[in-house]
Amino acid sequence: MTVKDVFEQTRRRLQEGGIELPELEADWLVGHFSKLSPIQRLANPRQPLEGDILIALEEAILRRLTGEPLAYILGEKDFYGLTFKVGPGVLIPRPDTKRRVECALDFCAQRPQAEIRVLDIGTGSGCIGLTLVKRNERIKLTAIDVSDDALKIAREDARRLEVEARVKFIKMDGAFAGDLAEKFDLVVANPPYIASHDPEVAK
């Protein structure tokens, strides 16, 4: 099958499966598994795709049609001009997460000291804290999370973004970070949404 054929088939199956943006997601999936850039795919629509690429793409389509988030299937998510590794052990950055980063960067820009100490509670993929470190060289980050899986992903993201020298990771439940927070200039967090009248919260 050619690049064009694979794209059209993927788009059609996603559309029939009720995916909201089938053309866009088909483009992401085909590009991700073929390792071909958008320009390469446009320039060579008749290039054949076969073997392992088609097998991996078929598995990805089936996962998407069962409702698994596209970011988990691709294993990464773009955020604030950077790419973060994501997986089932971490939350996918939400649109409102960007506003938190913007407010934090504005706050840090007004701080006069040479080093700004930031605490990221429930760091997940590290998208908030690591973005701050990447965008402001004065920031030293302490990132905490109770999940080993999340900390592993955040450490990998820190290495890929080349900021690990200014980041300290600690396994800790954010509920017990109150005393620790007093040692920092800024505390950031982006907890998951909680449904109204959640019985677990009531406890």
Rosetta constraint file for C-alpha pairs under 8 A:
AtomPair CA 1 CA 5 HARMONIC 5.92 0.50
AtomPair CA 1 CA 6 HARMONIC 6.33 0.50
AtomPair CA 1 CA 48 HARMONIC 5.44 0.50
AtomPair CA 1 CA 49 HARMONIC 5.66 0.50
AtomPair CA 1 CA 50 HARMONIC 6.65 0.50
AtomPair CA 2 CA 6 HARMONIC 6.12 0.50
AtomPair CA 2 CA 45 HARMONIC 6.61 0.50
AtomPair CA 2 CA 46 HARMONIC 4.91 0.50
AtomPair CA 2 CA 47 HARMONIC 5.19 0.50
AtomPair CA 2 CA 48 HARMONIC 4.14 0.50
AtomPair CA 2 CA 49 HARMONIC 5.62 0.50
AtomPair CA 3 CA 7 HARMONIC 6.12 0.50
AtomPair CA 3 CA 30 HARMONIC 7.92 0.50
AtomPair CA 3 CA 41 HARMONIC 6.74 0.50
AtomPair CA 3 CA 44 HARMONIC 7.66 0.50
AtomPair CA 3 CA 45 HARMONIC 5.17 0.50
AtomPair CA 3 CA 46 HARMONIC 5.90 0.50
AtomPair CA 3 CA 47 HARMONIC 5.65 0.50
AtomPair CA 3 CA 48 HARMONIC 6.07 0.50
AtomPair CA 3 CA 49 HARMONIC 6.16 0.50
AtomPair CA 4 CA 8 HARMONIC 6.15 0.50
AtomPair CA 4 CA 45 HARMONIC 5.04 0.50
AtomPair CA 4 CA 46 HARMONIC 6.43 0.50
AtomPair CA 5 CA 9 HARMONIC 6.12 0.50
AtomPair CA 6 CA 10 HARMONIC 6.03 0.50
AtomPair CA 6 CA 30 HARMONIC 7.45 0.50
AtomPair CA 6 CA 49 HARMONIC 7.71 0.50
AtomPair CA 7 CA 11 HARMONIC 6.02 0.50
AtomPair CA 7 CA 26 HARMONIC 6.11 0.50
AtomPair CA 7 CA 27 HARMONIC 6.72 0.50
AtomPair CA 7 CA 30 HARMONIC 6.37 0.50
AtomPair CA 8 CA 12 HARMONIC 6.08 0.50
AtomPair CA 9 CA 13 HARMONIC 6.23 0.50
AtomPair CA 10 CA 14 HARMONIC 6.19 0.50
AtomPair CA 10 CA 26 HARMONIC 5.58 0.50
AtomPair CA 10 CA 61 HARMONIC 7.36 0.50
AtomPair CA 11 CA 15 HARMONIC 6.07 0.50
AtomPair CA 11 CA 22 HARMONIC 5.22 0.50
AtomPair CA 11 CA 23 HARMONIC 5.27 0.50
AtomPair CA 11 CA 25 HARMONIC 7.61 0.50
AtomPair CA 11 CA 26 HARMONIC 5.08 0.50
AtomPair CA 12 CA 16 HARMONIC 6.10 0.50
AtomPair CA 12 CA 22 HARMONIC 7.42 0.50
AtomPair CA 13 CA 17 HARMONIC 6.02 0.50
AtomPair CA 14 CA 18 HARMONIC 6.43 0.50
AtomPair CA 14 CA 19 HARMONIC 5.37 0.50
AtomPair CA 14 CA 22 HARMONIC 5.24 0.50
AtomPair CA 14 CA 26 HARMONIC 7.49 0.50
AtomPair CA 14 CA 61 HARMONIC 7.49 0.50
AtomPair CA 14 CA 65 HARMONIC 6.96 0.50
AtomPair CA 15 CA 19 HARMONIC 5.46 0.50
AtomPair CA 15 CA 20 HARMONIC 7.36 0.50
AtomPair CA 15 CA 21 HARMONIC 7.69 0.50
AtomPair CA 15 CA 22 HARMONIC 5.19 0.50
AtomPair CA 17 CA 65 HARMONIC 6.02 0.50
AtomPair CA 19 CA 65 HARMONIC 7.67 0.50
AtomPair CA 21 CA 25 HARMONIC 6.17 0.50
AtomPair CA 22 CA 26 HARMONIC 5.85 0.50
AtomPair CA 23 CA 27 HARMONIC 6.22 0.50
AtomPair CA 24 CA 28 HARMONIC 6.39 0.50
AtomPair CA 25 CA 29 HARMONIC 6.10 0.50
AtomPair CA 25 CA 70 HARMONIC 7.81 0.50
AtomPair CA 26 CA 30 HARMONIC 6.03 0.50
AtomPair CA 27 CA 31 HARMONIC 5.97 0.50
AtomPair CA 28 CA 32 HARMONIC 5.94 0.50
AtomPair CA 29 CA 33 HARMONIC 6.24 0.50
AtomPair CA 29 CA 57 HARMONIC 7.07 0.50
AtomPair CA 29 CA 60 HARMONIC 7.76 0.50
AtomPair CA 29 CA 74 HARMONIC 7.47 0.50
AtomPair CA 30 CA 34 HARMONIC 5.78 0.50
AtomPair CA 30 CA 57 HARMONIC 7.20 0.50
AtomPair CA 31 CA 35 HARMONIC 5.61 0.50
AtomPair CA 31 CA 36 HARMONIC 5.36 0.50
AtomPair CA 31 CA 37 HARMONIC 6.22 0.50
AtomPair CA 31 CA 38 HARMONIC 6.97 0.50
AtomPair CA 31 CA 41 HARMONIC 7.88 0.50
AtomPair CA 32 CA 36 HARMONIC 7.39 0.50
AtomPair CA 32 CA 74 HARMONIC 7.09 0.50
AtomPair CA 33 CA 53 HARMONIC 5.91 0.50
AtomPair CA 33 CA 56 HARMONIC 7.02 0.50
AtomPair CA 33 CA 57 HARMONIC 6.43 0.50
AtomPair CA 34 CA 49 HARMONIC 7.35 0.50
AtomPair CA 34 CA 53 HARMONIC 6.13 0.50
AtomPair CA 36 CA 40 HARMONIC 5.76 0.50
AtomPair CA 36 CA 41 HARMONIC 6.20 0.50
AtomPair CA 37 CA 41 HARMONIC 6.26 0.50
AtomPair CA 38 CA 42 HARMONIC 6.16 0.50
AtomPair CA 39 CA 43 HARMONIC 6.00 0.50
AtomPair CA 40 CA 44 HARMONIC 5.95 0.50
AtomPair CA 41 CA 45 HARMONIC 5.55 0.50
AtomPair CA 49 CA 53 HARMONIC 6.61 0.50
AtomPair CA 49 CA 54 HARMONIC 6.85 0.50
AtomPair CA 50 CA 54 HARMONIC 5.43 0.50
AtomPair CA 51 CA 55 HARMONIC 6.48 0.50
AtomPair CA 52 CA 56 HARMONIC 6.03 0.50
AtomPair CA 53 CA 57 HARMONIC 6.06 0.50
AtomPair CA 54 CA 58 HARMONIC 5.98 0.50
AtomPair CA 55 CA 59 HARMONIC 6.39 0.50
AtomPair CA 56 CA 60 HARMONIC 6.24 0.50
AtomPair CA 57 CA 61 HARMONIC 6.15 0.50
AtomPair CA 58 CA 62 HARMONIC 6.33 0.50
AtomPair CA 59 CA 63 HARMONIC 6.26 0.50
AtomPair CA 60 CA 64 HARMONIC 6.17 0.50
AtomPair CA 60 CA 73 HARMONIC 6.33 0.50
AtomPair CA 61 CA 65 HARMONIC 6.15 0.50
AtomPair CA 62 CA 66 HARMONIC 6.43 0.50
AtomPair CA 63 CA 67 HARMONIC 6.83 0.50
AtomPair CA 63 CA 68 HARMONIC 5.74 0.50
AtomPair CA 63 CA 73 HARMONIC 7.44 0.50
AtomPair CA 64 CA 68 HARMONIC 5.02 0.50
AtomPair CA 64 CA 69 HARMONIC 6.61 0.50
AtomPair CA 64 CA 70 HARMONIC 6.42 0.50
AtomPair CA 64 CA 73 HARMONIC 7.52 0.50
AtomPair CA 68 CA 72 HARMONIC 7.13 0.50
AtomPair CA 68 CA 73 HARMONIC 7.32 0.50
AtomPair CA 69 CA 73 HARMONIC 6.71 0.50
AtomPair CA 70 CA 74 HARMONIC 6.18 0.50
AtomPair CA 71 CA 75 HARMONIC 5.72 0.50
AtomPair CA 71 CA 76 HARMONIC 5.57 0.50
AtomPair CA 71 CA 77 HARMONIC 5.68 0.50
AtomPair CA 71 CA 86 HARMONIC 6.89 0.50
AtomPair CA 71 CA 87 HARMONIC 7.63 0.50
AtomPair CA 71 CA 92 HARMONIC 7.20 0.50
AtomPair CA 72 CA 76 HARMONIC 6.81 0.50
AtomPair CA 72 CA 86 HARMONIC 6.14 0.50
AtomPair CA 72 CA 87 HARMONIC 4.94 0.50
AtomPair CA 72 CA 88 HARMONIC 6.50 0.50
AtomPair CA 75 CA 85 HARMONIC 5.76 0.50
AtomPair CA 75 CA 86 HARMONIC 5.30 0.50
AtomPair CA 75 CA 87 HARMONIC 5.97 0.50
AtomPair CA 76 CA 83 HARMONIC 6.60 0.50
AtomPair CA 76 CA 84 HARMONIC 5.38 0.50
AtomPair CA 76 CA 85 HARMONIC 4.22 0.50
AtomPair CA 76 CA 86 HARMONIC 4.99 0.50
AtomPair CA 76 CA 87 HARMONIC 7.67 0.50
AtomPair CA 77 CA 83 HARMONIC 5.65 0.50
AtomPair CA 77 CA 84 HARMONIC 5.32 0.50
AtomPair CA 77 CA 85 HARMONIC 6.44 0.50
AtomPair CA 77 CA 86 HARMONIC 6.63 0.50
AtomPair CA 77 CA 92 HARMONIC 7.35 0.50
AtomPair CA 77 CA 93 HARMONIC 7.62 0.50
AtomPair CA 78 CA 82 HARMONIC 5.55 0.50
AtomPair CA 78 CA 83 HARMONIC 4.32 0.50
AtomPair CA 78 CA 84 HARMONIC 6.18 0.50
AtomPair CA 79 CA 83 HARMONIC 6.06 0.50
AtomPair CA 79 CA 84 HARMONIC 7.13 0.50
AtomPair CA 79 CA 93 HARMONIC 7.05 0.50
AtomPair CA 79 CA 98 HARMONIC 7.75 0.50
AtomPair CA 79 CA 127 HARMONIC 7.17 0.50
AtomPair CA 80 CA 98 HARMONIC 6.79 0.50
AtomPair CA 80 CA 131 HARMONIC 7.38 0.50
AtomPair CA 82 CA 131 HARMONIC 7.62 0.50
AtomPair CA 84 CA 125 HARMONIC 6.71 0.50
AtomPair CA 84 CA 126 HARMONIC 7.90 0.50
AtomPair CA 84 CA 127 HARMONIC 6.69 0.50
AtomPair CA 84 CA 157 HARMONIC 5.94 0.50
AtomPair CA 85 CA 125 HARMONIC 6.60 0.50
AtomPair CA 85 CA 153 HARMONIC 6.50 0.50
AtomPair CA 85 CA 154 HARMONIC 7.86 0.50
AtomPair CA 85 CA 156 HARMONIC 7.69 0.50
AtomPair CA 85 CA 157 HARMONIC 6.22 0.50
AtomPair CA 86 CA 90 HARMONIC 6.24 0.50
AtomPair CA 86 CA 91 HARMONIC 7.51 0.50
AtomPair CA 86 CA 92 HARMONIC 6.74 0.50
AtomPair CA 86 CA 125 HARMONIC 6.09 0.50
AtomPair CA 86 CA 153 HARMONIC 7.01 0.50
AtomPair CA 87 CA 91 HARMONIC 7.78 0.50
AtomPair CA 89 CA 124 HARMONIC 7.76 0.50
AtomPair CA 89 CA 147 HARMONIC 7.66 0.50
AtomPair CA 89 CA 149 HARMONIC 5.69 0.50
AtomPair CA 89 CA 150 HARMONIC 5.65 0.50
AtomPair CA 90 CA 124 HARMONIC 4.97 0.50
AtomPair CA 90 CA 125 HARMONIC 5.99 0.50
AtomPair CA 90 CA 149 HARMONIC 7.81 0.50
AtomPair CA 90 CA 150 HARMONIC 5.65 0.50
AtomPair CA 91 CA 124 HARMONIC 6.45 0.50
AtomPair CA 91 CA 125 HARMONIC 7.39 0.50
AtomPair CA 91 CA 192 HARMONIC 7.54 0.50
AtomPair CA 93 CA 97 HARMONIC 6.23 0.50
AtomPair CA 93 CA 127 HARMONIC 7.04 0.50
AtomPair CA 94 CA 98 HARMONIC 7.56 0.50
AtomPair CA 95 CA 99 HARMONIC 7.79 0.50
AtomPair CA 96 CA 100 HARMONIC 6.96 0.50
AtomPair CA 97 CA 101 HARMONIC 6.62 0.50
AtomPair CA 97 CA 128 HARMONIC 7.47 0.50
AtomPair CA 97 CA 190 HARMONIC 6.93 0.50
AtomPair CA 98 CA 102 HARMONIC 6.30 0.50
AtomPair CA 99 CA 103 HARMONIC 6.21 0.50
AtomPair CA 100 CA 104 HARMONIC 6.17 0.50
AtomPair CA 100 CA 128 HARMONIC 7.77 0.50
AtomPair CA 100 CA 188 HARMONIC 7.91 0.50
AtomPair CA 101 CA 105 HARMONIC 6.08 0.50
AtomPair CA 101 CA 128 HARMONIC 6.07 0.50
AtomPair CA 101 CA 131 HARMONIC 7.55 0.50
AtomPair CA 101 CA 132 HARMONIC 6.91 0.50
AtomPair CA 102 CA 106 HARMONIC 6.20 0.50
AtomPair CA 103 CA 107 HARMONIC 6.21 0.50
AtomPair CA 104 CA 108 HARMONIC 6.20 0.50
AtomPair CA 104 CA 132 HARMONIC 7.58 0.50
AtomPair CA 104 CA 186 HARMONIC 7.88 0.50
AtomPair CA 104 CA 188 HARMONIC 7.69 0.50
AtomPair CA 105 CA 109 HARMONIC 6.06 0.50
AtomPair CA 105 CA 132 HARMONIC 6.62 0.50
AtomPair CA 105 CA 135 HARMONIC 7.90 0.50
AtomPair CA 105 CA 136 HARMONIC 7.61 0.50
AtomPair CA 106 CA 110 HARMONIC 6.63 0.50
AtomPair CA 107 CA 111 HARMONIC 6.77 0.50
AtomPair CA 108 CA 116 HARMONIC 7.13 0.50
AtomPair CA 111 CA 116 HARMONIC 7.57 0.50
AtomPair CA 114 CA 138 HARMONIC 5.98 0.50
AtomPair CA 115 CA 138 HARMONIC 4.89 0.50
AtomPair CA 115 CA 139 HARMONIC 5.87 0.50
AtomPair CA 115 CA 140 HARMONIC 6.76 0.50
AtomPair CA 116 CA 138 HARMONIC 5.79 0.50
AtomPair CA 116 CA 139 HARMONIC 4.67 0.50
AtomPair CA 116 CA 140 HARMONIC 6.01 0.50
AtomPair CA 116 CA 184 HARMONIC 7.91 0.50
AtomPair CA 116 CA 185 HARMONIC 6.29 0.50
AtomPair CA 116 CA 186 HARMONIC 7.95 0.50
AtomPair CA 117 CA 139 HARMONIC 5.98 0.50
AtomPair CA 117 CA 140 HARMONIC 5.07 0.50
AtomPair CA 117 CA 141 HARMONIC 6.08 0.50
AtomPair CA 117 CA 142 HARMONIC 7.75 0.50
AtomPair CA 117 CA 183 HARMONIC 7.95 0.50
AtomPair CA 117 CA 184 HARMONIC 5.04 0.50
AtomPair CA 117 CA 185 HARMONIC 5.28 0.50
AtomPair CA 117 CA 186 HARMONIC 6.62 0.50
AtomPair CA 118 CA 129 HARMONIC 7.74 0.50
AtomPair CA 118 CA 139 HARMONIC 6.76 0.50
AtomPair CA 118 CA 140 HARMONIC 6.18 0.50
AtomPair CA 118 CA 141 HARMONIC 4.90 0.50
AtomPair CA 118 CA 142 HARMONIC 6.27 0.50
AtomPair CA 118 CA 184 HARMONIC 5.67 0.50
AtomPair CA 118 CA 185 HARMONIC 5.99 0.50
AtomPair CA 118 CA 186 HARMONIC 4.88 0.50
AtomPair CA 118 CA 187 HARMONIC 5.78 0.50
AtomPair CA 118 CA 188 HARMONIC 7.44 0.50
AtomPair CA 119 CA 129 HARMONIC 7.78 0.50
AtomPair CA 119 CA 141 HARMONIC 5.96 0.50
AtomPair CA 119 CA 142 HARMONIC 4.94 0.50
AtomPair CA 119 CA 143 HARMONIC 5.95 0.50
AtomPair CA 119 CA 144 HARMONIC 7.73 0.50
AtomPair CA 119 CA 181 HARMONIC 6.85 0.50
AtomPair CA 119 CA 184 HARMONIC 6.38 0.50
AtomPair CA 119 CA 186 HARMONIC 6.33 0.50
AtomPair CA 119 CA 187 HARMONIC 4.72 0.50
AtomPair CA 119 CA 188 HARMONIC 6.20 0.50
AtomPair CA 120 CA 128 HARMONIC 7.55 0.50
AtomPair CA 120 CA 129 HARMONIC 5.71 0.50
AtomPair CA 120 CA 141 HARMONIC 7.23 0.50
AtomPair CA 120 CA 142 HARMONIC 6.21 0.50
AtomPair CA 120 CA 143 HARMONIC 4.69 0.50
AtomPair CA 120 CA 144 HARMONIC 6.23 0.50
AtomPair CA 120 CA 187 HARMONIC 6.00 0.50
AtomPair CA 120 CA 188 HARMONIC 4.94 0.50
AtomPair CA 120 CA 189 HARMONIC 5.75 0.50
AtomPair CA 121 CA 143 HARMONIC 6.30 0.50
AtomPair CA 121 CA 144 HARMONIC 5.31 0.50
AtomPair CA 121 CA 145 HARMONIC 6.53 0.50
AtomPair CA 121 CA 174 HARMONIC 5.68 0.50
AtomPair CA 121 CA 177 HARMONIC 7.74 0.50
AtomPair CA 121 CA 187 HARMONIC 7.34 0.50
AtomPair CA 121 CA 188 HARMONIC 6.31 0.50
AtomPair CA 121 CA 189 HARMONIC 5.08 0.50
AtomPair CA 121 CA 190 HARMONIC 7.88 0.50
AtomPair CA 122 CA 143 HARMONIC 7.42 0.50
AtomPair CA 122 CA 144 HARMONIC 5.66 0.50
AtomPair CA 122 CA 145 HARMONIC 4.52 0.50
AtomPair CA 122 CA 146 HARMONIC 7.26 0.50
AtomPair CA 122 CA 173 HARMONIC 7.86 0.50
AtomPair CA 122 CA 174 HARMONIC 6.21 0.50
AtomPair CA 122 CA 189 HARMONIC 6.38 0.50
AtomPair CA 122 CA 190 HARMONIC 7.36 0.50
AtomPair CA 122 CA 191 HARMONIC 7.00 0.50
AtomPair CA 123 CA 127 HARMONIC 7.39 0.50
AtomPair CA 123 CA 128 HARMONIC 7.33 0.50
AtomPair CA 123 CA 129 HARMONIC 7.01 0.50
AtomPair CA 123 CA 143 HARMONIC 5.71 0.50
AtomPair CA 123 CA 144 HARMONIC 5.86 0.50
AtomPair CA 123 CA 145 HARMONIC 5.74 0.50
AtomPair CA 123 CA 150 HARMONIC 7.57 0.50
AtomPair CA 123 CA 151 HARMONIC 7.73 0.50
AtomPair CA 123 CA 154 HARMONIC 7.41 0.50
AtomPair CA 123 CA 189 HARMONIC 7.20 0.50
AtomPair CA 124 CA 145 HARMONIC 6.76 0.50
AtomPair CA 124 CA 150 HARMONIC 4.93 0.50
AtomPair CA 124 CA 151 HARMONIC 6.81 0.50
AtomPair CA 124 CA 153 HARMONIC 7.63 0.50
AtomPair CA 124 CA 154 HARMONIC 6.49 0.50
AtomPair CA 125 CA 150 HARMONIC 6.11 0.50
AtomPair CA 125 CA 151 HARMONIC 7.48 0.50
AtomPair CA 125 CA 153 HARMONIC 5.71 0.50
AtomPair CA 125 CA 154 HARMONIC 4.58 0.50
AtomPair CA 125 CA 157 HARMONIC 7.10 0.50
AtomPair CA 126 CA 130 HARMONIC 5.36 0.50
AtomPair CA 126 CA 131 HARMONIC 7.72 0.50
AtomPair CA 126 CA 143 HARMONIC 7.57 0.50
AtomPair CA 126 CA 154 HARMONIC 4.98 0.50
AtomPair CA 126 CA 157 HARMONIC 7.15 0.50
AtomPair CA 126 CA 158 HARMONIC 7.74 0.50
AtomPair CA 127 CA 131 HARMONIC 5.81 0.50
AtomPair CA 128 CA 132 HARMONIC 6.37 0.50
AtomPair CA 128 CA 188 HARMONIC 7.68 0.50
AtomPair CA 128 CA 189 HARMONIC 7.78 0.50
AtomPair CA 129 CA 133 HARMONIC 6.38 0.50
AtomPair CA 129 CA 141 HARMONIC 6.71 0.50
AtomPair CA 129 CA 143 HARMONIC 7.08 0.50
AtomPair CA 129 CA 188 HARMONIC 7.55 0.50
AtomPair CA 130 CA 134 HARMONIC 6.03 0.50
AtomPair CA 130 CA 141 HARMONIC 7.79 0.50
AtomPair CA 130 CA 157 HARMONIC 7.98 0.50
AtomPair CA 130 CA 158 HARMONIC 6.61 0.50
AtomPair CA 130 CA 163 HARMONIC 7.46 0.50
AtomPair CA 131 CA 135 HARMONIC 6.06 0.50
AtomPair CA 132 CA 136 HARMONIC 5.96 0.50
AtomPair CA 132 CA 139 HARMONIC 7.17 0.50
AtomPair CA 133 CA 137 HARMONIC 6.24 0.50
AtomPair CA 133 CA 138 HARMONIC 7.70 0.50
AtomPair CA 133 CA 139 HARMONIC 5.41 0.50
AtomPair CA 133 CA 140 HARMONIC 6.85 0.50
AtomPair CA 133 CA 141 HARMONIC 6.91 0.50
AtomPair CA 133 CA 163 HARMONIC 6.89 0.50
AtomPair CA 133 CA 166 HARMONIC 7.41 0.50
AtomPair CA 134 CA 161 HARMONIC 7.40 0.50
AtomPair CA 134 CA 163 HARMONIC 6.62 0.50
AtomPair CA 139 CA 166 HARMONIC 7.46 0.50
AtomPair CA 140 CA 166 HARMONIC 5.12 0.50
AtomPair CA 140 CA 167 HARMONIC 6.15 0.50
AtomPair CA 141 CA 166 HARMONIC 6.24 0.50
AtomPair CA 141 CA 167 HARMONIC 4.74 0.50
AtomPair CA 141 CA 168 HARMONIC 6.23 0.50
AtomPair CA 142 CA 167 HARMONIC 5.78 0.50
AtomPair CA 142 CA 168 HARMONIC 4.71 0.50
AtomPair CA 142 CA 169 HARMONIC 5.87 0.50
AtomPair CA 142 CA 170 HARMONIC 7.33 0.50
AtomPair CA 143 CA 167 HARMONIC 7.18 0.50
AtomPair CA 143 CA 168 HARMONIC 6.14 0.50
AtomPair CA 143 CA 169 HARMONIC 4.89 0.50
AtomPair CA 143 CA 170 HARMONIC 6.25 0.50
AtomPair CA 144 CA 151 HARMONIC 7.80 0.50
AtomPair CA 144 CA 169 HARMONIC 5.84 0.50
AtomPair CA 144 CA 170 HARMONIC 4.78 0.50
AtomPair CA 144 CA 171 HARMONIC 5.59 0.50
AtomPair CA 144 CA 172 HARMONIC 5.69 0.50
AtomPair CA 144 CA 173 HARMONIC 7.56 0.50
AtomPair CA 144 CA 174 HARMONIC 7.13 0.50
AtomPair CA 145 CA 150 HARMONIC 6.95 0.50
AtomPair CA 145 CA 151 HARMONIC 6.48 0.50
AtomPair CA 145 CA 170 HARMONIC 6.78 0.50
AtomPair CA 145 CA 171 HARMONIC 5.26 0.50
AtomPair CA 145 CA 172 HARMONIC 5.36 0.50
AtomPair CA 145 CA 173 HARMONIC 6.14 0.50
AtomPair CA 145 CA 174 HARMONIC 6.75 0.50
AtomPair CA 146 CA 171 HARMONIC 5.24 0.50
AtomPair CA 146 CA 172 HARMONIC 4.78 0.50
AtomPair CA 146 CA 173 HARMONIC 4.76 0.50
AtomPair CA 146 CA 174 HARMONIC 7.26 0.50
AtomPair CA 147 CA 151 HARMONIC 6.34 0.50
AtomPair CA 147 CA 171 HARMONIC 7.08 0.50
AtomPair CA 148 CA 152 HARMONIC 6.15 0.50
AtomPair CA 148 CA 171 HARMONIC 7.23 0.50
AtomPair CA 149 CA 153 HARMONIC 6.36 0.50
AtomPair CA 150 CA 154 HARMONIC 6.11 0.50
AtomPair CA 151 CA 155 HARMONIC 6.03 0.50
AtomPair CA 151 CA 169 HARMONIC 7.16 0.50
AtomPair CA 151 CA 171 HARMONIC 7.45 0.50
AtomPair CA 152 CA 156 HARMONIC 6.34 0.50
AtomPair CA 153 CA 157 HARMONIC 6.22 0.50
AtomPair CA 154 CA 158 HARMONIC 6.11 0.50
AtomPair CA 155 CA 159 HARMONIC 6.28 0.50
AtomPair CA 155 CA 164 HARMONIC 7.42 0.50
AtomPair CA 155 CA 169 HARMONIC 7.70 0.50
AtomPair CA 156 CA 160 HARMONIC 6.21 0.50
AtomPair CA 157 CA 161 HARMONIC 6.06 0.50
AtomPair CA 158 CA 162 HARMONIC 5.99 0.50
AtomPair CA 158 CA 163 HARMONIC 5.40 0.50
AtomPair CA 158 CA 164 HARMONIC 4.99 0.50
AtomPair CA 158 CA 167 HARMONIC 7.72 0.50
AtomPair CA 159 CA 163 HARMONIC 6.37 0.50
AtomPair CA 159 CA 164 HARMONIC 5.52 0.50
AtomPair CA 163 CA 167 HARMONIC 6.84 0.50
AtomPair CA 164 CA 168 HARMONIC 7.74 0.50
AtomPair CA 172 CA 176 HARMONIC 7.41 0.50
AtomPair CA 172 CA 177 HARMONIC 7.62 0.50
AtomPair CA 173 CA 177 HARMONIC 7.08 0.50
AtomPair CA 177 CA 181 HARMONIC 6.08 0.50
AtomPair CA 178 CA 182 HARMONIC 7.22 0.50
AtomPair CA 179 CA 183 HARMONIC 7.93 0.50
AtomPair CA 180 CA 184 HARMONIC 7.79 0.50
AtomPair CA 181 CA 187 HARMONIC 6.71 0.50
AtomPair CA 194 CA 198 HARMONIC 6.93 0.50
AtomPair CA 197 CA 201 HARMONIC 7.59 0.50
AtomPair CA 197 CA 202 HARMONIC 7.23 0.50
AtomPair CA 198 CA 202 HARMONIC 6.52 0.50
AtomPair CA 199 CA 203 HARMONIC 6.59 0.50
